[in-house]
Amino acid sequence: MTPFIASLLVKVTLILALGLIVTASLRRFGPSFRHQVLLVTLGSCLSLPVLILLAPSWDVGVLPSSVRISAATAGTSPVVSVSDAPVSTSNASAQTIAPAQDFQRSPIQSGLGTPSRFTVLAIVWAAGFLAVLIWLAAGRIRLYRIAGASWPLNDADWDSVLREESREAGVSKSIRLLSNSVVSTPLTWGSRAPIILVPEDAIDWSETHRRVVLRHELAHVARGDALSQLFSGFVCALYWFHPLVWMVERRLRAECERACDDRVVSLGTPAAEYAAHLLEVARSARSFGAPGFLSVAMARPSQLEGRLLAVLNESGRRSAPSRVARAAALFLSVALLITVSAFRAVPRTVALSETASSVAETGRAIDADLNASVPVAVKAPVVNTKLAGDPTPRPFDSTFHRSAPARNGGTLNIDLRTGGRVRITGWDKPEASLQASLGGPDWRTTAVTFDAVDGGVRLESRDTGRSSSQSYSHSFDLNVPRKFNVRIKSAGGGVSIAGVDGVFTGTTGGGEIVIQKANGEANIKTGGGEIRVSDSRLSGSVSTGGGKVLIERVDGDFSGYSGGGTVTYIGSGGGKGTGDGKRIGIETGDGASVMVGDGATVSISNKGGTTTTITTNGVGKSSTFGFGGIRMSSNGGGISLPEAPDGARVTTGGGPIVIGPSAGEVYASSGGGSIDIGPASGSVEAHTGAGDVTITLTGAGSHSVDVTSGKGQVVLVLPRDLSATLEIETAYTNNLGHKTRIESELPLTITETTDWDTRQGTPRRYVRGRQVVGGGLGVIRVRTVNGNVILRQGS
């Protein structure tokens, strides 16, 4: 049983890790599909023990070699199998070599009545398994007790909304809608007879808020999420000791909620409005213990930020894969599960002879007193190259040179299964040249071929050894005609292309990408590493799984992407201009994009603390924010821009924005963070889903300002010689508990509505102020919810 348990734990860990990695890589698909992937992962873990016992065994020698001594029959000479490790024996002349099975120890210790290690582990596992099951059962019982003590919401208003939304969601089951003061957030459970439970104050909800909440909870019912949660709870009980199981369950719950969010928005609820409803529900939400684990709640504070970002990010709602793609994914999952369950790691063994006496024939001998080791002679594989027209493999040392005829318009095909750094340079000769250097502990097991093919060349490297893990440090320097295409597929290593015109495509498992003085089209990806593209005329794109991307002085429709680093465009786009030598410091979160104009020195700092300083060369691209303006975008995280002398456009999916002294036009947008801008001598536009906004204006004349905040305070510091029309509005909802106000050091006529406006969901009243200051040349407009507006006079 001990080998079985060890194998099971390794395979479960592999499946869970693979499920989390695959889920993280499926960002272009919707949360519903990612939820299904995680369910398949947990289902694989549940069925794995049975499959290991039933599936045929696939023995693979990957473990360290061991010495095994066995005899085929009594009276015959023993068969000796040895490995690379030395083994000591006792005196052969005085003892008989026992069969191999005699060397195996019983799982029961020698002492009578003493429990084995396996028995102790089994008892510990059973105790944990029962504890989790009891915890889940207690939570289930409490849910039904709460339902029994709740009162039904069956009045005409609730009943009408429930029927309409059930029909819209495609739910034909009978739904029990209950209310109880015990719960603080809407939740649902049950598969045969679903129950939706809402807080006690739900009776005061507006019709819009009722519809939004019921749409979300009915989406859980339509998807069968209650049953999925029950299933994941059982798997967590089975593998209660494994942290990855709980990580998968947590991610499963998060994707479940995001899938329902997508469904609510797809039914016509505006994203910003739905985000406001989520905030309102989450404000009073609290932990609910085991009942909360077995039910699906509309809003949990721990998941709120990510869900708000996903709701407000329109690109996050992507189309689901087709049925064919789903079927193919399911087939691959089953095939992988069967393969993993059949795999069995066994020690590598080397049989030297059929009798003990034949050991000497392999260059080893057993010492007479059997205290000597048994070494094994190992034959080193030969490293080979093969040239065009020469079928004979040639042995070579770790460094060699080869060449092959090539012509303009040909293609360099690179397939490096061993990986390696690749540098490609254009020249004027009608041939391709290779200078290779093989390194690393296992370089001798590498086979390299370099062939001429249809005017082009093909470079391949592969491993000829039997080991499952190798270590290489290879380098391949190539010269090709200047007009040449490149196709690369590499297990890992940097790629450099310089002075070549053509089409460049392919992938590398990891390593930097450098393209210089190239023309044509490029579509190259790296699993992780920095990318630099400069002084080129290209179309296409480059991407990295994590690392900075710098695109400098590149003409054409060319773009870069990074999964976890800054993307910077400098002097790209073909516009001409003269630089003024300004220096700009930029601090961004992960995944930010930065575009600057001409003549600026830019310092970029990411979250990891590294800083890059770049100076443009007088080539820029104009934008609507003034020549040389800065453009920055981030999927999430704060952005700090010390200054924007020529204007800026800054957006982030969630996080604070800080912009220092600025001129021209400044635009800032955050999905849910504070915004601080100024002093600004030009126009300002700032929008945040939920956060405070502070803007300081400076300079005489007109200023145009447009500020909106879904929830937060707005502070404006205005110059004394301002010329603008002020249009200020703050709204407060009926559940805020107090009024919001407008405080102004400038003369301002303030009015307040007396009726509650229900058109925006939660009923609200408005406090408004309007005034013409100076000549009224500009317009300063502010709109916020549940926050004060403060107008101050600056210098």
Secondary structure by P-SEA (a helix, b strand, c coil): caaaaaaaaaaaaaaaaaaaaaaaacccccaaaaaaaaaaaaaaaaaaaaaaacccccccccccbbbbbbbcccccbbbbbbccbbbbbcccccccccccccccccccccccccccaaaaaaaaaaaaaaaaaaaaaaaaaaaaaaaaaccccccaaaaaaaaaaaaaaccccbbbbbccccccccccccccbbbbbbccccccccaaaaaaaaaaaaaaaaaaaaaaaaaaaaaaaaccccaaaaaaaaaaaaaaaaaaaaaaaaacccaaaaaaaaaaaacccccccaaaaaccccccccccaaaaaaaaccccccccccaaaaaaaaaaaaaaaaaaaabbbbbbbbbccccccccccccccccccccbbbbbbbbbbbbbcccccccbbbbbcccbbbbbbbcccbbbbbbbccbbbbbbbbccccbbbbbbbbbccccccbbbbbbbcccbbbbbbbbcccccbbbbbbbbbbbcccbbbbbbbbcbbbbbbcccccbbbbcccbbbbbbcccccbbbbbbcbbbbbbcccccccbbbbcbbbbbbcccccccccccccbbbbbccccbbbbbbcbbbbbbbbccbbbbbbbcbbbbbbbccccbbbbbbbccbbbbcccccbbbbbbbcbbbbbbccccccbbbbbcbbbbbbcccccbbbbbbcbbbbbbccccbbbbbbbcbbbbbbbbbcccbbbbbbbbccbbbbbbcccccbbbbbbbbbbcccccbbbbbbbccbbbbbbbccccccccccbbbbbbbbbcccccbbbbbbbccbbbbbbbcc
